[in-house]
Amino acid sequence: MELLENISNDILKLLGELEVILKNVDIDKVAIKTNTQNRTIKQIVGHLCDSASNNTHRIIHLQYQNSPLIFPDYANLGVNDTWIKIQNYKNYAWEDLVSLLKYTTTHIAHVIKNIDSTKLQNEWISALNQNVTLEAMVVDYPRHFKLHLDEIVDLIHH
Protein backbone atom coordinates (compact mmCIF):
# COMPACT_ATOMS: atom_id res chain seq x y z
CA MET A 1 0.00 0.00 0.00
CA GLU A 2 1.41 3.36 -1.05
CA LEU A 3 0.52 5.13 2.23
CA LEU A 4 2.48 2.61 4.29
CA GLU A 5 5.43 2.66 1.89
CA ASN A 6 5.52 6.48 2.07
CA ILE A 7 5.41 6.47 5.88
CA SER A 8 8.19 3.89 5.99
CA ASN A 9 10.31 5.95 3.57
CA ASP A 10 9.66 9.15 5.57
CA ILE A 11 10.84 7.44 8.75
CA LEU A 12 14.01 6.16 7.09
CA LYS A 13 14.73 9.61 5.63
CA LEU A 14 14.37 11.22 9.07
CA LEU A 15 16.55 8.51 10.59
CA GLY A 16 19.23 9.23 7.98
CA GLU A 17 19.15 12.94 8.87
CA LEU A 18 19.35 12.18 12.59
CA GLU A 19 22.20 9.69 12.17
CA VAL A 20 24.36 12.34 10.47
CA ILE A 21 23.59 14.78 13.28
CA LEU A 22 24.32 12.25 16.04
CA LYS A 23 27.60 11.11 14.50
CA ASN A 24 28.85 14.70 14.42
CA VAL A 25 27.51 15.96 17.75
CA ASP A 26 29.84 17.11 20.51
CA ILE A 27 29.93 14.07 22.77
CA ASP A 28 30.18 16.34 25.84
CA LYS A 29 26.75 17.83 25.04
CA VAL A 30 24.78 14.60 24.66
CA ALA A 31 24.54 13.71 28.36
CA ILE A 32 24.50 17.16 29.95
CA LYS A 33 22.43 19.80 28.15
CA THR A 34 18.66 19.41 28.67
CA ASN A 35 15.49 20.48 26.88
CA THR A 36 12.27 21.87 28.37
CA GLN A 37 11.28 18.35 29.48
CA ASN A 38 14.63 18.08 31.31
CA ARG A 39 15.86 15.45 28.85
CA THR A 40 19.38 15.23 27.49
CA ILE A 41 20.12 14.30 23.87
CA LYS A 42 20.94 10.78 25.08
CA GLN A 43 17.60 10.56 26.85
CA ILE A 44 15.72 11.84 23.77
CA VAL A 45 17.48 9.22 21.64
CA GLY A 46 16.55 6.59 24.25
CA HIS A 47 12.94 7.78 24.13
CA LEU A 48 12.94 7.35 20.35
CA CYS A 49 14.17 3.77 20.84
CA ASP A 50 11.36 3.17 23.36
CA SER A 51 8.85 4.68 20.98
CA ALA A 52 9.98 2.43 18.13
CA SER A 53 9.86 -0.63 20.37
CA ASN A 54 6.47 0.11 21.95
CA ASN A 55 4.86 1.08 18.65
CA THR A 56 6.25 -2.02 16.93
CA HIS A 57 4.48 -4.11 19.58
CA ARG A 58 1.25 -2.17 19.11
CA ILE A 59 1.41 -2.58 15.32
CA ILE A 60 1.85 -6.34 15.65
CA HIS A 61 -0.87 -6.78 18.30
CA LEU A 62 -3.33 -4.63 16.35
CA GLN A 63 -3.09 -6.97 13.39
CA TYR A 64 -4.14 -10.16 15.16
CA GLN A 65 -5.96 -9.31 18.38
CA ASN A 66 -9.56 -8.15 18.82
CA SER A 67 -10.23 -4.46 18.35
CA PRO A 68 -10.38 -2.27 20.35
CA LEU A 69 -7.33 -3.45 22.20
CA ILE A 70 -6.31 -2.29 25.64
CA PHE A 71 -2.57 -2.02 25.44
CA PRO A 72 -0.14 -0.58 27.99
CA ASP A 73 0.27 3.09 27.17
CA TYR A 74 3.79 4.16 27.97
CA ALA A 75 3.63 7.53 26.19
CA ASN A 76 0.98 9.36 28.21
CA LEU A 77 0.79 10.39 31.84
CA GLY A 78 4.58 10.79 32.13
CA VAL A 79 5.33 7.07 32.02
CA ASN A 80 7.78 7.55 29.14
CA ASP A 81 10.06 9.44 31.54
CA THR A 82 9.91 6.44 33.86
CA TRP A 83 11.08 4.25 30.96
CA ILE A 84 13.96 6.66 30.32
CA LYS A 85 14.99 6.62 33.99
CA ILE A 86 14.71 2.85 34.51
CA GLN A 87 16.83 2.16 31.41
CA ASN A 88 19.42 4.74 32.50
CA TYR A 89 19.89 6.22 29.03
CA LYS A 90 21.92 9.02 30.59
CA ASN A 91 24.76 6.54 31.13
CA TYR A 92 24.28 4.41 27.99
CA ALA A 93 27.35 4.03 25.78
CA TRP A 94 26.80 6.62 23.04
CA GLU A 95 27.80 4.51 20.04
CA ASP A 96 25.61 1.63 21.25
CA LEU A 97 22.65 3.96 21.79
CA VAL A 98 22.99 5.41 18.29
CA SER A 99 23.12 1.85 16.90
CA LEU A 100 20.05 0.88 18.92
CA LEU A 101 18.19 3.88 17.48
CA LYS A 102 19.23 2.95 13.96
CA TYR A 103 18.09 -0.63 14.20
CA THR A 104 14.86 -0.14 16.19
CA THR A 105 13.82 2.62 13.79
CA THR A 106 14.80 0.61 10.71
CA HIS A 107 12.76 -2.26 12.10
CA ILE A 108 9.60 -0.22 12.74
CA ALA A 109 9.85 1.23 9.21
CA HIS A 110 9.98 -2.34 7.88
CA VAL A 111 7.03 -3.42 10.06
CA ILE A 112 4.95 -0.40 8.94
CA LYS A 113 5.65 -1.14 5.29
CA ASN A 114 4.32 -4.67 5.83
CA ILE A 115 1.10 -3.88 7.72
CA ASP A 116 -1.98 -5.72 6.47
CA SER A 117 -3.99 -2.77 5.11
CA THR A 118 -7.26 -4.50 6.07
CA LYS A 119 -6.23 -3.99 9.72
CA LEU A 120 -5.62 -0.21 9.54
CA GLN A 121 -8.93 0.64 11.23
CA ASN A 122 -8.25 -1.64 14.21
CA GLU A 123 -8.04 0.43 17.39
CA TRP A 124 -6.34 0.50 20.73
CA ILE A 125 -7.49 2.46 23.75
CA SER A 126 -4.93 4.89 25.16
CA ALA A 127 -4.38 5.79 28.82
CA LEU A 128 -6.30 8.98 28.01
CA ASN A 129 -9.27 6.74 27.08
CA GLN A 130 -9.03 7.67 23.40
CA ASN A 131 -9.53 5.15 20.63
CA VAL A 132 -6.58 5.33 18.24
CA THR A 133 -6.59 3.51 14.92
CA LEU A 134 -3.56 1.66 13.68
CA GLU A 135 -3.60 3.99 10.67
CA ALA A 136 -3.64 7.15 12.80
CA MET A 137 -0.80 5.79 14.91
CA VAL A 138 1.49 5.03 11.99
CA VAL A 139 0.60 8.23 10.12
CA ASP A 140 1.64 10.19 13.24
CA TYR A 141 4.92 8.34 13.75
CA PRO A 142 7.08 10.48 11.40
CA ARG A 143 5.71 13.67 13.02
CA HIS A 144 6.69 12.36 16.45
CA PHE A 145 10.16 11.36 15.24
CA LYS A 146 10.67 14.80 13.59
CA LEU A 147 9.56 16.56 16.79
CA HIS A 148 12.37 14.88 18.71
CA LEU A 149 14.88 15.31 15.88
CA ASP A 150 14.15 19.06 16.05
CA GLU A 151 14.58 19.03 19.84
CA ILE A 152 18.01 17.46 19.41
CA VAL A 153 19.00 20.06 16.79
CA ASP A 154 17.86 22.85 19.15
CA LEU A 155 19.92 21.41 22.02
CA ILE A 156 23.01 21.19 19.82
CA HIS A 157 22.73 24.74 18.52
CA HIS A 158 21.63 26.59 21.66
TAKA-V173499 format. One record per pair of residues at least 12 apart in sequence whose ideal C-beta (glycine too) atoms are under 10 Angstrom apart, sorted by sequence separation. I is the first residue (numbers start at 0). J is the second residue. D is the distance in Angstrom with one decimal. If there is no record, write none. Layout:
# TAKA-V173499
i=<I/I>
j=<J/J>
d=<D/D>
This chain:
# TAKA-V173499
i=<28/29/30/120/121/122/28/29/57/119/120/121/122/123/26/29/56/57/118/119/120/122/25/29/56/57/118/119/120/121/24/118/119/53/56/116/119/53/115/116/119/21/53/54/114/119/20/21/53/54/114/52/53/111/21/50/114/49/50/49/111/112/53/111/17/46/110/111/46/50/53/111/17/49/52/107/111/50/108/14/46/49/107/108/13/45/46/48/49/48/46/104/14/45/46/49/107/42/45/48/45/49/43/46/48/104/10/36/38/42/45/38/41/42/45/46/36/37/45/48/36/39/42/44/45/38/42/43/41/42/45/36/41/42/44/52/40/41/48/51/55/62/78/39/41/42/44/47/48/51/54/55/58/76/38/39/41/75/76/38/41/45/48/51/52/55/59/62/72/74/75/76/41/44/47/48/51/55/58/62/63/66/71/72/74/75/40/44/47/48/50/51/54/58/61/62/68/70/72/73/74/42/45/46/48/49/50/51/52/53/55/56/61/66/67/68/69/70/72/75/41/44/45/48/51/52/55/58/59/62/63/66/67/68/69/70/71/72/40/41/44/47/48/51/54/55/58/62/65/66/67/68/69/70/72/43/47/50/51/54/61/62/64/66/67/69/72/30/31/61/63/66/30/51/61/62/64/72/29/30/58/61/30/60/61/70/29/61/68/30/58/60/67/68/29/66/67/67/68/57/66/26/29/66/26/29/24/74/61/61/62/21/22/61/21/24/60/61/57/21/22/58/61/21/57/61/58/18/21/57/58/17/18/21/57/18/54/58/17/18/54/17/54/14/15/18/54/14/17/14/15/51/54/14/50/13/14/11/14/50/51/10/11/14/50/10/13/12/47/10/11/46/47/50/7/10/11/9/10/7/8/47/6/7/10/11/46/47/6/7/9/10/7/8/43/44/4/7/8/43/46/47/3/6/7/43/5/6/7/3/4/5/7/40/43/44/3/4/6/43/2/3/4/38/3/40/3/40/43/0/2/3/38/39/40/0/3/34/38/0/2/36/40/0/1/35/39/40/0/3/34/38/2/34/35/0/34/34/32/33/29/32/28/31/32/34/29/32/28/29/10/13/17/21/24/28/6/13/16/17/20/24/9/12/13/16/7/10/11/14/17/21/24/25/3/6/9/10/13/17/20/24/2/6/9/12/13/16/20/23/5/6/7/8/9/12/3/6/7/10/13/14/17/21/2/3/6/9/10/13/17/20/2/5/9/16>
j=<40/41/42/132/133/134/41/42/70/132/133/134/135/136/40/43/70/71/132/133/134/136/40/44/71/72/133/134/135/136/40/134/135/70/73/133/136/71/133/134/137/40/72/73/133/138/40/41/73/74/134/73/74/133/44/73/137/73/74/74/136/137/79/137/44/73/137/138/74/79/82/140/47/79/82/137/141/82/140/47/79/82/140/141/47/79/80/82/83/83/82/140/51/82/83/86/144/80/83/86/84/88/83/86/88/144/51/77/79/83/86/80/83/84/87/88/79/80/88/91/80/83/86/88/89/83/87/88/87/88/91/83/88/89/91/99/88/89/96/99/103/110/126/88/90/91/93/96/97/100/103/104/107/125/88/89/91/125/126/89/92/96/99/102/103/106/110/113/123/125/126/127/93/96/99/100/103/107/110/114/115/118/123/124/126/127/93/97/100/101/103/104/107/111/114/115/121/123/125/126/127/96/99/100/102/103/104/105/106/107/109/110/115/120/121/122/123/124/126/129/96/99/100/103/106/107/110/113/114/117/118/121/122/123/124/125/126/127/96/97/100/103/104/107/110/111/114/118/121/122/123/124/125/126/128/100/104/107/108/111/118/119/121/123/124/126/129/88/89/119/121/124/89/110/120/121/123/131/89/90/118/121/91/121/122/131/91/123/130/93/121/123/130/131/93/130/131/132/133/123/132/93/96/133/94/97/93/143/131/132/133/93/94/133/94/97/133/134/131/96/97/133/136/97/133/137/136/97/100/136/137/97/98/101/137/100/136/140/100/101/137/101/139/100/101/104/140/101/104/103/104/140/143/104/140/104/105/104/107/143/144/104/105/108/144/105/108/108/143/107/108/143/144/147/105/108/109/108/109/107/108/147/107/108/111/112/147/148/108/109/111/112/110/111/146/147/108/111/112/147/150/151/108/111/112/148/111/112/113/110/111/112/114/147/150/151/111/112/114/151/111/112/113/147/113/150/114/151/154/112/114/115/150/151/152/113/116/147/151/114/116/150/154/115/116/150/154/155/116/119/150/154/119/151/153/119/153/154/153/154/151/154/151/154/155/157/154/157/154/155/137/140/144/148/151/155/134/141/144/145/148/152/138/141/142/145/137/140/141/144/147/151/154/155/134/137/140/141/144/148/151/155/134/138/141/144/145/148/152/155/138/139/140/141/142/145/137/140/141/144/147/148/151/155/137/138/141/144/145/148/152/155/138/141/145/152>
d=<6.5/5.0/8.4/5.4/5.1/9.7/9.7/9.3/5.7/6.6/7.2/8.8/8.8/7.7/9.9/9.4/7.7/9.4/9.6/5.2/6.6/9.3/9.6/8.0/8.9/9.4/6.0/3.9/9.5/10.0/6.7/9.1/9.0/8.8/9.9/9.8/9.6/8.1/9.4/8.9/8.1/7.9/8.8/9.8/6.9/9.5/9.4/9.9/5.2/8.9/8.7/9.3/7.2/9.8/7.0/8.6/7.0/6.8/7.2/8.7/9.6/9.9/8.8/5.2/8.4/9.9/9.2/9.8/9.3/7.9/8.4/7.2/8.1/6.6/9.4/8.9/9.7/9.5/9.0/9.2/6.0/5.0/7.3/9.7/10.0/9.8/8.4/9.5/7.3/9.9/7.5/9.7/9.7/8.0/5.8/7.6/9.5/8.6/5.5/8.6/9.9/8.9/8.8/9.7/8.2/7.5/9.0/9.8/9.7/5.0/6.2/7.9/9.3/8.8/8.8/7.7/9.5/8.5/3.1/9.4/7.6/9.5/9.4/7.1/8.4/7.0/9.7/8.7/9.8/4.9/6.6/9.7/5.2/6.1/8.4/9.4/9.8/5.8/7.5/9.1/7.6/9.6/7.7/8.0/8.3/9.2/8.8/9.8/10.0/7.8/9.7/9.9/7.5/9.6/8.9/6.2/6.2/6.1/5.3/9.3/9.9/6.5/5.1/9.0/5.7/6.4/7.1/9.6/8.3/8.0/4.4/7.8/7.0/5.5/9.4/5.4/3.8/5.0/5.4/6.7/9.2/8.3/9.9/8.3/8.1/5.4/9.4/7.0/5.7/9.6/8.6/5.2/6.0/6.8/8.7/5.5/7.3/4.7/5.0/8.7/9.7/9.8/8.2/10.0/9.1/8.6/9.0/8.9/8.7/9.7/9.4/9.8/9.7/7.8/7.8/7.1/7.2/7.7/3.7/9.1/6.3/8.2/8.4/4.9/6.9/8.1/5.4/9.3/9.5/9.1/8.3/3.9/4.2/4.5/5.3/8.5/8.4/7.7/9.7/9.7/5.3/7.9/8.0/4.5/8.7/8.9/6.4/4.5/8.7/5.1/6.2/7.2/9.5/9.7/9.9/9.9/7.0/8.4/8.9/8.8/6.3/9.5/8.1/7.8/5.2/9.8/9.6/9.0/9.4/8.9/9.3/9.7/5.7/9.4/9.8/7.1/9.1/9.4/9.5/7.7/9.1/4.6/8.9/9.1/7.7/9.6/9.9/6.2/9.9/8.0/9.9/7.7/5.6/9.9/6.1/9.0/8.9/9.5/9.6/6.1/8.9/6.2/8.7/8.6/9.8/9.6/8.9/8.8/9.5/8.6/7.5/8.4/9.4/4.5/9.7/9.5/9.6/9.8/8.8/8.8/7.2/6.7/8.0/5.1/7.7/9.7/7.5/7.2/7.6/6.5/6.9/9.1/10.0/9.2/9.4/8.0/6.7/9.5/7.5/6.3/7.9/9.1/9.6/7.6/9.6/9.3/6.4/6.7/8.4/9.8/10.0/8.7/8.9/4.7/8.0/8.3/6.9/7.8/9.7/6.6/8.7/6.4/7.1/7.5/7.7/8.6/9.6/9.7/8.6/6.9/5.1/9.9/6.6/8.2/9.8/4.4/9.3/8.7/9.7/8.6/7.8/5.6/10.0/4.4/7.1/9.6/6.7/8.5/8.0/7.1/9.7/9.4/8.7/9.9/9.8/8.3/10.0/4.9/8.4/5.3/9.7/9.2/9.9/5.4/3.9/8.9/9.9/7.9/8.7/9.8/8.8/9.5/9.5/9.9/5.8/7.5/5.6/5.8/9.3/5.7/9.6/5.5/9.9/9.1/7.8/8.5/5.5/5.4/7.8/8.8/9.5/9.8/7.9/9.8/9.9/9.8/7.0/9.4/9.8/7.7/8.1/8.3/5.5/9.3/10.0/8.5/7.8/7.4/4.5/8.4/5.2/8.8/8.4/8.6/9.5/8.4/7.1/5.8/9.9/7.6/9.0/5.2/9.9/9.7/8.3/9.7/8.7/8.4/7.0/9.0/9.3/9.6/7.9/9.8/7.9/6.4/9.7/6.2/9.8/9.3/7.5/9.8/9.9/8.6/9.9/9.0/8.9/6.4/9.8/7.6/8.5/7.6/9.0/7.5/9.1/5.6/8.5/5.5/5.0/5.0/6.5/5.8/7.9/6.5/4.3/10.0/5.8/6.6/6.6/9.0/9.7/9.5/9.6/9.4/9.4/10.0/7.1/6.7/9.4/6.3/9.5/9.0/7.0/9.6/8.5/9.6/6.3/8.5/9.7/6.0/9.0/7.1/7.7/9.2/8.7/9.3>
